[in-house]
């Protein structure tokens, strides 16, 4: 799995922190890692973007982004409003493929959800994943409403001939309610893909040294971690 594309079922659900956890676990396993942010929005020229946040939390990764746009909008919209050239899926694929020749693992983080548009032609992260023939990890919310958007995302991946690598819960609450606990069993069923981890709420606020130590415990062995989906499922059962 030299390239793994990471998308979400929406925005602000823990996609960047999940990317950092995957990177940290891979680094702990002795792998070299590159992180590519396809399009960074809502960040000024001198501010730290998501790829740099991944590097801060995870450790020595090669961090990069293809473009950044000042307004916190979909990349295609943000590029148009800024009068800047948009990012195209083939550019994402080309950069990721080059990084894959130099690293054991390349993580490509999208912006928002799977079908957020990059350009006026309607290019998306899904198109980049298709060009790369890369599996796609879906970061999902924990609570009520997540089953519908997770299933829609997984169905769209399969419709496009893409492989859902699995689902990671981007922010697991300290006191999960009934719907959240039930979703531990239901998420892999609706996605028809394994549940590969659950990050505790607030994980991104941990000091980097603590984050790097804990990250493998949040992720399954498929992501270089030690997290046991069955044990978690039993523990959180209603």
N, C-alpha and C positions, 0 to 999 in steps of 0.2 A: 504494500500500500504506500507507494512513494508520494502520492498526492491525495490528500483528503480535503474535500470541500465542506465547509461548515456553514450551514444556513440556520435560520430560525423560523418559527411559526409566526413571528411578528418582530416588533422592535422592543428594546429594553427588557429582554427576557433572560439575559445572562450569556449572550453569544460570545462576547469578547472574553469574559472570565472563563467560560468553558474552553475556548481556544487556548487560553493561557494554561489551563489545567492539563489539557492534552499535550501541549508543548512541554510542560514541566515533567509530566510522567515519561514522555519519550526521552527527554534529556537524562532523567534519572536512570533510564534503561540503557544509556550509553549511545543514543542515537543523535545525529546532527539534525537540527531543525531549522527550517525557514518559515516565516509567517508573512503572508501577502494579503494586505487589505485591498480588495478589488477597487473600491471607491470610498474615500473618506469624506463624509459630509458634516457640516456644522462645526468645523474646526478651523481656526485661523492659521495663517502661514507659520507662526512661531509657536503654536500650541502642540501638545503631544496628542497624537492620534491613537486609534485602537491598537495598531501594530506595535507601537512603542509601549503602550500599557501592557500588552502581552509580554514584551521583553522585560519590563520592570518586574512583573510578577513571576515569570517563568525562569528567567535567567538568560544565558548567552545564546540567543537565537539570532538569525539573520532576519531583521524586520524591515519591511518595505511596503509601500503603497503605490498604486499606479497614478492616482490623482486625488486632489482634495478640493472640495468646494465649500464656500463659507457658510451657506445656509443649511440648516438641518432638515433637508428635504430628500425625496428620492433622488438618486444620483443623476438621472436624466433631467429631471426638473431643475435640480440645483445647478447643473452645468449650463442649461439653457438660460436661466435667470442671471448667471454670472457672466454670460457671454464667453464661456470657455469650452474647449473641445471636450466632448464626453468620453467616457471609457467604453470600449467595445469588447464583447466577449472574446474575440480572437486575441486581443491584446492581453487579457487576463490569462488565457490559456498559454500564450507564447511565453509570458514571464514565468508562469508557474512551471512550465516544462523545462525552461532553462535552469531554474532553481533546483529542479529535481535531479539534474545532472550533477549537482554539487552538494546535495544534502540527502540524508536518509529519508527524511519526511518533510513534505511541504504542506502547510496548512493554509488554505485559501478561505478567508473569511468574507462573507458577503455583507450586504447592507440591508437591514430589515429582513423581509421574507424572501422566499425563493424566486418569486416573479416580479420583484421590484425592478423597474426598468432602468437600464444603464444609459440608453441612447434613444434617439428618435425612431429608430427602426424596431424598437421593442426588444432589444437584446437584454438578456437576463443572466443571472448567475447560473441558472439551469443550462443555458446555452454554453457557457464556459465549461461547466462540468461535462457536458456531452462531448465537447471538443477534446477534453482531457481524458475522457473515458474513466473518470474518477468517481469513487463512491462518495456519497453525500451524507454527512452526519447532521441530524435534525435536532436542534435545541428547542425544547418545549417548555411551556409554563407548567407548574405543578397542579394548579387548582381548577375550579369549575370553568368550563369553556374550552379547555385545552384539547379534549378528545376530537372535536370537530375539526379544528384547524390542523391538528397533527395528522389526522386521517387524510384531509384534503392535500396536504403537502406530500405525504407518502404516495398517494394515488397519482399526483401529478408527476412525481419523479418516475414512477413506473410507466406512466403513459408515454414519457419521453425516452424510455429505455434506459433509465438511470437506476443505479442500485442504492437504496437507502441503507447506509451502513448500520444505522441504529438510531436510537433516541437517547438523549441525555436531558435530564431535568435541570434547567439552568439555575434554579433557586428553590431549594427545599426548605420550607419553614420549620422553625423550631417546634411549633405546635400545630401540626397539620390537622385540618378539619376532615370531616367524613369524605367529602368529594375528593380531596387531595389524596387521602389514603387509598381510596378505591382506584384512583387513577394509576397507582403503581402496577396494578394488575391489568388495567384496561388499556394503557398507552401502548404496550407492545402488541396487544391484540389488534387495535385499530390501525396501527402502523404496519402490521405484519412484518415487524422488524424488532430486534432485541432491544431491551432497555439496557443501556451501557453505562449508566451512572446517574448520580444525583449530587449536585453541588449544594452545600449548605448556604442558606441565605447569608449574605454579608461576606462571602468568601473573598471577594475582591478587595475587602478592607483589611485583610490580614497583612501583617508584615511579610515581605517577600520570602524571607527564610522559612517562616511558618507555612506559607502558601505552598512552597516547593516541597516541603516535607509531607504535607497533608494531601497534595493533589492526587497521588496514586491511589489513595484510599477512597477517593470519590469516583473512580473510573474502573471499569471492568478490565480483565486481562486482555481483551481485544484492543484496548487502548493503553496497554502497558501498565495497567493498574492492578489493584488487589480487591476491588469492590465486588461483593457477592450479591448478585441481583436477587437470588432466591432468599438469602438471609434477610436482605432488606425488605423484600416483599412480605415475608412472614412477620417481621418486626413491626411493620407499619400496617398490617391487616386490621380492618375494623373489628 
